[in-house]
Amino acid sequence: MNNFKLYSQYYDLLYKDKDYHAEANYVLSLIKQYKPQTKTVLELGCGTGNHAAILCNHALKVIGLERSAEMVALAQQKNIQNFQPIVADIVSFTLAEKVDVAISLFHVISYLTNNQQLIQCFQTVHQHLNTAGIFMFDVWYSPAVYTQKPVVRVKKLSNSEINITRIAEPQIHYQQNVVDVNYQVMIEEKATQKITTIYETHPMRHFSIPEIALLAEHTGFELIHTEEFLSSQTPSENTWGVCFILRKK
Ligand SMILES: C[S@@+](CC[C@H](N)C(=O)[O-])C[C@H]1O[C@@H](n2cnc3c(N)ncnc32)[C@H](O)[C@@H]1O
């Protein structure tokens, strides 16, 4: 799967309005609540290191796993102290050390669309956690996906050099609990008005609470809490992103 290969160079611009500080502070509050003595964190799908940059400022050592070498290169350029981004697939990886907490933020687990990938990822995370370690992640939530239905979205952003227009067109696969998000990204160079167009498809799986509870049970975890990501509200049919907190049994 080639997603994020071309798109990665525009990633930070596309998400420049995303509140990484609020999200990292939210994660820190969950760590404080569920694993207060945490020193080491494994971040699955760390992207360009935007959450890690903040977490590492709070005396945490973060190892980041990221499939896109382009995203890892961008993360490395940020020279974040105590952050080690590694090109790796979260479905199967081997690290020399265990960590206190594993996190996966901004729907990374939704990129694992089949059961085998999910089981393998959860089992591998389990192997890399210390006793009673915590695994927390946010994913798309099936009740909201089927109530609200994904729609076509257009996002426009610019910096001093380029204008970007991104069109996201969803295609629902009811049998798989998967939505293919078909991205068309048009990049216009301001100086020359030359337009380059990139196409990428991101298949996204969505989950229900009993489904994650079953997956957790099957892979040696206990599902201890669910809430709306960031707001901490009880998940409802209006909650697109749900945060799941699992403890290693
Ligand atoms: C929406 S981005 C989120 C990145 C980052 N967590 C953030 O919040 O900015 C999803 C990321 O997950 C990564 N990813 C998806 N599947 C992966 C896999 N199997 N192994 C490693 N990384 C993966 C993608 O390359 C991409 O960087």
The ligand as an SDF file (V2000), in Angstrom:
LIG
                    3D

 27 29  0  0  0  0  0  0  0  0999 V2000
   -3.3250    9.9780    9.5920 C   0  0  0  0  0  0  0  0  0  0  0  0
   -1.6030    9.6350    9.7020 S   0  0  0  0  0  0  0  0  0  0  0  0
   -1.2940    9.9700   11.4060 C   0  0  0  0  0  0  0  0  0  0  0  0
    0.1430   10.3110   11.6930 C   0  0  0  0  0  0  0  0  0  0  0  0
    0.4090   10.8380   13.1050 C   0  0  0  0  0  0  0  0  0  0  0  0
    0.0290    9.8640   14.1020 N   0  0  0  0  0  0  0  0  0  0  0  0
   -0.3030   12.1410   13.3240 C   0  0  0  0  0  0  0  0  0  0  0  0
   -1.1920   12.1910   14.1700 O   0  0  0  0  0  0  0  0  0  0  0  0
    0.0420   13.1380   12.6510 O   0  0  0  0  0  0  0  0  0  0  0  0
   -1.5560    7.8820    9.6440 C   0  0  0  0  0  0  0  0  0  0  0  0
   -0.1350    7.3640    9.6770 C   0  0  0  0  0  0  0  0  0  0  0  0
   -0.1280    5.9640    9.9140 O   0  0  0  0  0  0  0  0  0  0  0  0
    0.9120    5.3980    9.1420 C   0  0  0  0  0  0  0  0  0  0  0  0
    0.6080    3.9630    8.9800 N   0  0  0  0  0  0  0  0  0  0  0  0
   -0.5000    3.4230    8.4520 C   0  0  0  0  0  0  0  0  0  0  0  0
   -0.4150    2.0780    8.4650 N   0  0  0  0  0  0  0  0  0  0  0  0
    0.7860    1.7790    9.0250 C   0  0  0  0  0  0  0  0  0  0  0  0
    1.4710    0.5550    9.2970 C   0  0  0  0  0  0  0  0  0  0  0  0
    0.9170   -0.6280    8.9960 N   0  0  0  0  0  0  0  0  0  0  0  0
    2.6770    0.6130    9.8770 N   0  0  0  0  0  0  0  0  0  0  0  0
    3.2510    1.8080   10.1730 C   0  0  0  0  0  0  0  0  0  0  0  0
    2.6520    3.0010    9.9320 N   0  0  0  0  0  0  0  0  0  0  0  0
    1.4370    2.9820    9.3570 C   0  0  0  0  0  0  0  0  0  0  0  0
    0.8700    6.1920    7.8500 C   0  0  0  0  0  0  0  0  0  0  0  0
    2.0560    6.0370    7.1000 O   0  0  0  0  0  0  0  0  0  0  0  0
    0.6460    7.6010    8.3900 C   0  0  0  0  0  0  0  0  0  0  0  0
    1.8420    8.2520    8.7030 O   0  0  0  0  0  0  0  0  0  0  0  0
  1  2  1  0
  2  3  1  0
  2 10  1  0
  3  4  1  0
  4  5  1  0
  5  6  1  0
  5  7  1  0
  7  8  2  0
  7  9  1  0
 10 11  1  0
 11 12  1  0
 11 26  1  0
 12 13  1  0
 13 14  1  0
 13 24  1  0
 14 15  1  0
 14 23  1  0
 15 16  2  0
 16 17  1  0
 17 18  1  0
 17 23  2  0
 18 19  1  0
 18 20  2  0
 20 21  1  0
 21 22  2  0
 22 23  1  0
 24 25  1  0
 24 26  1  0
 26 27  1  0
M  CHG  2   2   1   9  -1
M  END
$$$$
